[in-house]
Structures are given as C-alpha cells and as structure tokens.
Amino acid sequence: MALIVQKYGGSSVADAERIKNVARRIVTTREKGNDVVVVVSAMGKTTDELIRLAHQVTDRPDERELDVLLSTGELISSTLLALALKSAGHKAISLSGAQAGIWTDAVYSQARILTVEGHRIVKELGEGKIVIVAGFQGITHEMDVTTLGRGGSDTTAVAMAAILGAQACEIYTDVEGVYTADPRFVTEARRLTELGYEEMLELASQGAKVLHPRAVELGELFDIPILVASSFTEGPGTLIHGGVAMEVRNKVRGIVHDLNVAKVTVLGVPDQPGIATAIFEPLVKENISVDTIVQNASVERVTDLTFTVAKSDLEKAMRVVEPAAKSISARGCIADAKLCKVSIVGTGMQNTPGYAARMFRALYEKGINIELITTSEIRITCIIDETRLEDALNALHQAFELEKGEDGI
Amino acid sequence: MALIVQKYGGSSVADAERIKNVARRIVTTREKGNDVVVVVSAMGKTTDELIRLAHQVTDRPDERELDVLLSTGELISSTLLALALKSAGHKAISLSGAQAGIWTDAVYSQARILTVEGHRIVKELGEGKIVIVAGFQGITHEMDVTTLGRGGSDTTAVAMAAILGAQACEIYTDVEGVYTADPRFVTEARRLTELGYEEMLELASQGAKVLHPRAVELGELFDIPILVASSFTEGPGTLIHGGVAMEVRNKVRGIVHDLNVAKVTVLGVPDQPGIATAIFEPLVKENISVDTIVQNASVERVTDLTFTVAKSDLEKAMRVVEPAAKSISARGCIADAKLCKVSIVGTGMQNTPGYAARMFRALYEKGINIELITTSEIRITCIIDETRLEDALNALHQAFELEKGEDGI
C-alpha cells in the first residue's frame, strides 16, 4: 500500500461545494488502495480577512498573536474537509500542526520546521483513517503556535511526504501545472510534463507562484517527487523530480516573470571599504530583502551602487537608504518602481553558450532596453520596463521555441 | 497584589471597537495593581456561523471535528484582545485552552474539566503580562481539542479563578446583572445586589441565561465570589457568593422562566415494574434529557405517565416514545409544545410555609391553569400555557413584592 500526500490550496477549498469536491478526489485516491495524508490551506481569502481583522484592532499586530490568529484559517478548512469525508462514510481525522507533530523554531510568521514527529499520523493511518493536516502552521517546544510564511502549506505537504516516506506529494491548485510562460501573457504557453528540482526552484524563486521555493528545496533534499496539478480538472499536471531525462536538460525550459521589482541607485558613492555595510545593514534591520546588487566599475574612486527590492518595500527602503547615503557622502539616491524581471530557466544553460546572446538579441529586436542583468547556473534574468513585459515574454517564448511539442517524454 | 479573573461574553467582543473597549476595561483593572487573567468567548455570532459552515458540508457533523472547528472562534477573539492590549502598550499574551492547561475528558461538545495546570499562566503573570485565555475549550490527554458545551466560557473563567486562587471572578455580559425577573416581560424587575450560590444555581438551571449552572456549581465548590455585570456600563452588577446575609435568605429572590419546554403524556400505562425503563431508556439512548416526570395515581392498575423535554427535542422524543408506548401496551401518547416553565427561587422556601399557596393563588387569580408542578428545596416551578407567560411573571412579581427596594444590604 502506497502513501500519497496531497495538498489543496485555498481556492480549491474556498466554499462547502469545493470542499465536497476535494473530498471526492481524496476518496478516489484512497479507493485505489493508497494511504492518504492531506494538507490543506485556509479557505479562499480567509487569511486576508483575518489579517484585516487584526488591523482593525492595531496598526502593528504582534507576530506571536498574529500567528495564532492566522492558524485558525487552516484549522477551519481541515475540520470541514474531515467532516465532509466522514459524512460520506469514510474514516477521517483532522490534525492541527501541533497534533501532526510539526515542530518549528520560534520565528513567528516565518518559522522553519525543525522536525516532524509522525507517530500520531502513523497511528491514525494505521486505524484506516484519511488524515487531514492543517497546513502553514507548526508549534514551538514552548507550545506556541507558529506559521511558516508564504507558501507554508506547500512546505508542510512536502515535509509530511518526506517524514512519512510518501511515494509522492501532489500539490493541487487552480492551474493545470507549470507552464513555459504565464498563459495570461503568452497564448502559446505550454504546460510542462516534468521539471527538475533546480529548474523548478529557479522558476519559483523568480516569480512562478504555483509552488513555493522552500517546498521545492525540501523535495529535492528528500528526493520526493512533487506533482503540481489542478484540483478542478483531471489533467496530468507537471511532475517535479530528480530523474528528468538527460536529453531535455540542456535547453530553456520556461520563462518566468515578476512584477514586484523596484530599483534603487545610490549615485556617486566613494569607492572605499565599509560602503556596502553602511547601505545594506540598515535595510536588513528593517527586514527589507535586497535582490540583485550591481556596482558599476569605479571611475576616479567614485561609483554608482544599484540594487533591487520588492516594489512593495520601495518606500520603506528609500526612507532607510537616503540617510545612509548621506552618511557616506554619496551624491544622492534615485528610485525606479516601473520595472519587472524576466528570467529564462533551464539546466545546463551555463555549459551551452549562446543562451544569453539569444535572449539579449530577442529583447533588442523588440526595442526593449535591459536595465540590469543577473545570472545563476541555470537562469538568466533581465530587468526591464514593466510596460514591455508582454512583448518580452512573447519574444523570448518564440526565440527559444517553447511552443514546440513536448520534450520527447 | 490581588488576582482578578474576568470573563467577557460574545456580545462584549463582537467587533474591533468593542474589543478595544474591553481592552480599556482590563487595563483599568490592571492599573489598580491587580494581576489579570481574562477569559473570552467567540466574537458575536461566530459560533453560530461556524456551525452553519459545518452544516453546509454535512447534515450530521462529527463531534470531534466540530469541537476543533468551534474552538477557533475563541482563538480568534483571544488573539485580537491580546493584540489590542499590546497595541495599547501593555504586556499581554493569548493562550488556547491547551496552552492554559485546561485538561478535559474526551466527551466532545460537552467535555468536563478534569484539572487545570496553571504553570504556564503563572509564568506569564510573573512576567507582568495580562493573560487572555480562549474560553469554552480544553484538551484531552490524547491532545485532542474539546469544547465544554453551552456556557463553557463561564466555566473556564470560574475554573481559572479556582485554580489560581483568584480574589474574584467577574463575568461581563450585555446585561446589568441578575434580575428579579426578565425585564423584557416585567417592567418592575429589579437588579439583585447579591445572591447565594444555591439561589443562582436554581435561577440558572430554570432559565436565567446570564450565567451557566456549571460555573455556579464550580464557584460554590471552590468558594469563588462571582460578579455578574455589564461590559458596556459601570454598574455594580450582582455578586454571587456564600456569605449572603441571613436576613434576606428566607424569601423569594427571583422569578425565572423557560420557554423551551414541551410535555409528553403516555396514556393508559399498565402499572407494573419495568414500565419506566421501557419508556425512558430509549430516550437516554437518543441523548434526550427528560426534566420533570409525573406519574398519576394508579386507578385499576392503569396510570398516565407525563414528562417534559426541551421543545427542541420534542419531535425526536415522540419518534422514540411512540413505539416504546406500543411495546408496553399503553393506550397512546400525546404531546403539547405550547408550554413554558415559571419558577420562584429563594433559600429557606421549604422551611417557610405559604410560598406554594401564594404562588398558586396568584396564578389562579389571573385565570392561569397549572399543568405540572415540581419543587426543590429552594424553588417551586409551575408549567403553564406559554401564551400566559407575561401575565404569570407580573402576577408573581407583585405577589412576592419583588419590586420593593433592595434587600437591606
């Protein structure tokens, strides 16, 4: 008997009808003779509503209390799903993060899983039950409730699959799988049949919202195949695993974009030690993540320092950077919020010359200016004007012939 | 430094503004130099909404899952209250039933508290925090969430006060205290300054919704003074305690009513052993509580058996009783759902003759027929036609001169 871990996202359990639909899907898996553990997100917009409620009470909600508050969303959806399954005559039980043995550190709102003690789940499975686990939450050794941050339920699901030695982890969502590009912008975009962990990690990190990077990392670490598919259809989805065929590795697999990008340039920075610290330490203190950092070649011991932050953090970042720039006698700061990031992702890219050149030419031919470039082993990212996003995506999709058939699998 | 336990009901925390108002009241108590533990119910109609949600998924929600679902209501209100307090610059922390150490049996939806392990609360109080406990919930030794049934948050509050050795337990609600009768029916009804535990217990058991009987019992057992007062005004409320002055004990203290009453009569029952078992065992199996039971004097070894159940249980009860009556060759069953219960309550009643006579005369003078009569040591209850409720309450209020001044205290 195989063990399958399934995760259903918020839109898949948004109301009673959808919860019953999910229950039917779970039963189908169960009736194929599998043990089933299900991880569930909060219903629809519940988490946003709870956050709004907290903000009605205070401008700056304390994180410990907020985590308890937010954790109720998944308690509600998990019990309702268990009720639907029991009502349909199946043995089922819901477990909170604490009951499921998900121990985390005490970093509220962004807790990391330390370990999962699976004995309660194993006991319930042994009694023939379908186990529903509230996603996104865990508990500290002081018995305080934590949440795992964005995409936390994906992480819960993969962690469960890893600890329980599941055959597969299936992530059900409102899209059909992972696409070569966002189908809302690129009509020729194609669902991928399979992807390697690293490729998925880059896609997820660079803007693909379908799966959280932490979950992908965990999947790779424990070698858990992750299927991403729709909970509304019977499509085959996209399988993320470590055994992707050699032949399809050396090519661009997908194009991904991110609109939440803003650029800050500190002008006329004296080129001397300690400058980076003076600029970036205050940002870290304000909990602002800096993404790309570029320092232009120094001319006469003065340079420009450019970095990107999330668009949503820009205002806060400028409030921090302006006094910091002044303190190191820089000439000033300028910000640009009208940007986006476009990345091509595929393993083996760095070993195969010509990808970057093809990317730059495709953009150039459409008259799209490149503001910044960054690369990783399997990714090339260009930051461009946000109004040119759709043109860029389509140009790149054609340039790398992503509309063409499936990858020979 | 004294320790005060306060409990705020659902209407007192129904929205963000009311939660902030409650926070201000708590701070006032705290700033008088008291340690404060607060027990809170779910916001407004949250519990009803969660029940409705469960019924959208299934007709018969499993009780274990329903308890987890319902417990989220108090998690939400307790965290919001803690957020409001922290936001106003006070140290505070919310604790779930489990975190507060409230261990119960595993009778879902009606769990009983086995013990309260107060060490976490004591630790948090020791750090100068106001502790907010989610009411109505506990946890079994298997770490499953339970709820305490109706009025459960009152019970949580008194249990907390008992274990922590609190100086007082203050129950804040949307009424000014305990009244001599329901002010909606009796315009002359008067708030009582104080009441004994037994008197309050009878009032609560016979329909006064202001405080749950279990909480009163617990208060008596541990000798915890319980103040019932409004969270919306600064009124003095009603103090329930064991030291009520001797002088005021031998009189009627209040009149209470209950509209949730129906009568079942089994006609022509053969008067022989085993009959009561045949009728009542099936009711117990269906979890239907039987209140008053009256068996008429036997004439020629045939009798009528009359009992009352909650109006809401009548339909189910008749489905059970009809076949049972047939099985013992009774002549048939009749039901009457148009009834209500009116009780006068006061200590020492049984030692002072004339109360019952005065009650019956007052009803008789208004032409109100008495269907059934039951008594306890400190209570006389008449079951009458529900359309005569208001007349009965006013007649009794006058007959026992309850409008007259305060009880000399």
Interface residues (C-beta under 8 A of the other chain):
Chain A: D15 A16 I19 K20 L50 L53 A54 Q56 V57 T58 D59 R60 P61 D62 R64 E65 L66 V68 L69 S71 T72 L75 I76 S78 T79 L80 A82 L83 A84 K86 S87 I93 S94 S96 A98 Q99 R120 M143 D144 V145
Chain B: D15 A16 I19 K20 L50 L53 A54 Q56 V57 T58 D59 R60 P61 D62 R64 E65 L66 V68 L69 S71 T72 L75 I76 S78 T79 L80 A82 L83 A84 K86 S87 I93 S94 S96 A98 Q99 R120 M143 D144 V145
